Amino acid sequence: MSDDCLFCKIVAGDIPATVVRDDERTLAFRDVNPQAPVHVLVVPKRHLPDAAAVLADDPTLLSAMFASAVKVTEDEKLGDGYRLVFNTGKGAGQTVFHAHLHLLGGRDLGWPPG
């Protein structure tokens, strides 16, 4: 755990969040600034700064994050489609440097976005 990390504080229960899934290795909670009707963040319970660090440290943790996200899609009934996104690095828009997988759904997300 990192003492100054927002998501570590959420995992520890020091900052409240609307948790939608909690398992041994991951925590999934609603984004406070949703970009879609369903916008959930899936984070590892251990502090790792980004997706590349998760892969380097423990590739099975990436699988656990995706598995958690898929279970949330089932709970949220997103059978029509959803998007899973990692923003890795400042240039990609990552603002919290604790790995997190965005799950977006609940509307037509289309491609290209915008």
N, C-alpha and C positions, 0 to 999 in steps of 0.2 A: 504494500500500500504506500502511496505517496501522500505525504501530509498536505500538500497544496493542490491535489487533484480533485476536481469537482466530482468526477465519476467514482473515484475511490471513496469519497465522502458519502455518495449515494449508496454504494455497495455496503458500506459500514453502517448505514442507517442514520448517519449524522445529518444528512440533508434529506427531506422528504421527497418522494417521487411516487408517481402512480405506476406501481409495479404490476405487470401483466403476466410475468413468468419468472420463476426463481428456481434454479436447479443447482446441482453441486458445483458447476464450473462457470455458470453464466447468470446474468440478471438482465431481464428485459423490462423496459419502462417507457412510458409515453414521453415523446419529445415535448418540451415546454413551448417550442416555437414550431408547431407542425406545418409541414409543407404539403400535406395531403390529409384527407379525413382520418386515415390510420397512418401514424408516423411513430414507430417504435424504435428505440435504440437497444441493441443487444450488445452487452459489454462482457468481457471476461472479468471474473472476480479478482484476478490478479492484475496488477498494474503492468501493462505493456503499452508503449506509446503509439503503436500503429499496427496495421495489418502485416506489414513486412516483419516487424518484431515478433508478432505472434507466430508467424510461419517459421522464423528462425529458432524461436524458443521451444515451441510445442505445436507442430502441425495438427495434431489431433484436436487442439483447442479451436482451431478454425472450423473443423467439422462440428464441434460442439456448438459453436456460435450459429452456424447455418442450421443445424438441427433444431435449436431453440427457436430460431426465426420461423422455420417451417411450421413448428407447432403453434406459434402465435398466428400464422396465416390461417391455420385450421380453426383456431378458437375465434378468430375475427371473421371467418367465412369469406376469405378473399379468393375464392375459387376462380373468379374471372381474371385474376392476374394481380401481380404485385412486383415491386422492384426492390432489389437488395443492392446496397451501395456502401463501399468503403471509400471515404475521403482520406487519402494518405499524404500528409505533408501540408504545409501552409499554402503552397501554390495550388493545391487541389481543394482548398476551402476547409481543411481540418482546423478547428478552433479549440477543441479540447484534445490534448495529447495523451489520451487513454484510448486504446483501440475501441472502435465501436462500429457496428454494422447497422446501417439505416434500413428499416423496413418501411416501405411506402406503399399504400394501396387505398382502396375504398372509392376510387374514381378512375376514369380512363386516364392513364398516364401517357399514352401515345409515344411516338418517337418520330422525329426528334422532339425533345422537350421544348416547351414554350408556346 
